[in-house]
Amino acid sequence: MSVGAYFEMIGGASGNMILGALVDAGADLDAIEGVLRTIPVEGWTVVRKSVVKCGIAATYVDFVVPGEDGHAGGQLPYPYDRHDPHEGHTRHHHHAHGEQHQHGRRLDEIVKTIEASQMTQRQKTRAEAIYTRLAQAEALVHGSTTEEIAFHELGQIDAILDVAAACIALDQLGVDAVYCSPYPVGEGAISMFHGIYPNPPPATAELMRGAPTVATGVRGEHVTTTGAAVFATLVERPGERPSMRYERSGYGAGTSDFSIPNVLRVQIGPLLDGTSGGLRIDTVVVLETNVDDMSPQYFELALERVYEAGAFEAWLTATTTKKSRPGLVFSAIAPLDRAEACARAMLAHTSSLGVRYRRQERYVLEREIATVKTPLGDVRYKTATVEGRPRRSLEYDDVARIARETGRPPADVARELERYIPIE
């Protein structure tokens, strides 16, 4: 059975927060350090601390490299005596200690460094994929190429160790698939090598592209570029919580103190597959608006446009509105990344001035779509597994298309096509 890890970004995510959460969940930091010592970089030490963030006990792990991020030999990086809302989880300061730090390391240099280690092939593949994804985002932002881009903060030794250590810890805990919550986004500016940037910085924003985000209203950086790169690379569907039976959990602490707990939670355990009911849990947005002053005939186009915007479902319900007027509740269910587009479609094609929305989780049967050849043409069908038993159904759009082409009733077409759906 596959093992999954679900990361919940309560306060955000960074490279050392990911590692801290995995260590808190049971990963062996001493064993991880032993593998990291085979990476040909020197002069670093690892710090582990038990801390409390807004009442939540968590593990703080950091790699201390004298000359990087303002660390001096023997100085602990955790700032117990100060709070800097601009600081975020990692330090974005530049110190020109040698040629490498002035110009940054390139992707090929980092890949060679990782390849020279005694990490397993799976660990190397994950780490190199994360840095490749980072290079793609940085290249796009700076109008360059992945070969030419030079990492500054992200090319420093501690960032390389963060990424490598996270990959080693995931492998150590037997994690096959990685999942994460929506990304929290804070307010204020971020100071980096190239200057002052908006929050999130351009490369981080590029890595979040297509993923759901949540505005926290908190001043500070929640998700660093390294944290975003790890999830952008390893997570297939960000924002979705898998159906799983978690057996381990852990909290990784960030550096800053916010009004919300600055921790990253991980839950690890076997994923529930078809043999366990075929259920998974995902998060959707439910949209609603009341309409009592629009001709009913216009709803046909409004529903069509909401579906085109990406809604899973859309429907109308009779109701009574203000001043006892008869009206309709126009509702839709949309994926997180299409919710705004669906809301805009509802407002554009009705007389409403506002749309209510709420996030909800739902149980969804895992399903597969396949195509079968029939005398009436190729037809798609879905297979879902319910308590270990397969349930198959024709794709209605194909049934409707054939009914239009042949002039036959859809029910007759469906009965004929069902004979060609495989039983096993």
Phi, psi and omega in degrees: 000136181290146179253133180244157175232120179253117180262122179253112185277076181297310177249350179139198182203139173216174180301315182283337174290321177298314179296317180300318179296318181292322177294318178297331180277357175124357177295142184273104184295325179296317179293323178296315179299323179300320178288319181299330180294346177275352175283129186286061170228145188232170172085023182239154173229159180246139181242133176233132180221145170268123183229171178233128179240110181051042176089357180256122177286133184213168179252129176253124178234135178212149174260122183260120180236107179306129181099347177247141175057025176081007179284139170250159183306127176081355182278130178278139187278348188280118188274082181293335192256014181206162177223120180239104184296343178276345192287324183072206185269334182231161181273128182253037181265153181247130177234121185276076177256078178100169185298318182300316184287333180288319188250351178081162177267146178268165183302315183296326177294317181293319179298316179298322179296316180293317182297331182284354182273177176258025172296154177290165181297322178297318179295317178297316182299316179295314182297316180292325178295321179296315180290329175294318177296321176300314181298321179297317180293315180296319180296318180296317182294320185264006179063038183237200177237163180295333180286326185270336187295139178244127178278134178261273177302320186282351176263000179288160186301318184295325178292318178299317180292322177303310182295312181298317182296320178299318180293322178294316181295318178300317180293319180299323180273003176073026183283124179265324184227140182246137179230158178211159178283175170302153181279128172281140181233128181262190182246171178093174182263160180239130179267123181227182184305317185276353179138204180268128184238159174290169182249118001282156178299161186307314182294320178296317179298321178296320179292334179275354185307131178085351181262150178290143178233158179230126177280124183267338185076005181265137179280120180141167180271124180267313184244121179277168179299320179297314179299316179296323180294319179301312183286322179298331181274316190265341184261124181281317182231084180300143179095352182254131176269127182282159172278116187208164173247095188282136183247344177227150172213153181203158180236128175254133184265143171269176183281314187282165174246123179245177174285347174249156180300120181274069182226158173242123180258138174238139174237130187233136178176177181293137176282141180273118182253198184301329181288349180245023176110349176068024183264145167224163179246129172229167182252133180232171175246129176260123182250140180214146171209142178267134180229125180226010183225036182226142179297131182303332184294339181281346182291335179302312180290322180299316178297319180299317182291325179292320175296319179296330180286350175117011181292143172287317181215154174210143184202169180238140179228131179292141181206178173244128183255196183302152180058028177061027179280140171289139181205191181228143170264117179267115185239155176207152172244128185226152171293158185305318185280356178242004185298315181296319179297321178292319178297318178298321179294320178297318181288326183287331188245015170226177178270005183292151177251000181196152180233126174280151175212155176208147176275139176219150172261150180219151171275132182230134175288133172296139180218156176234145178248127179232166180239138178234142178275134179225166176300341180264004179115177179290136182226135177269150174216151180258144174236121175243150181251123181240113181051042177084357181250132180284141175237122184243143179212146179290149173284117188300324181301324179288321177298315181296320179299314180293323178298319178293319183292326184261345182077012181267155177297143180303322181297320178295318179298316181298317180300320180291319183291328182300336180293340185260358177282127180302139179281320180261000000 
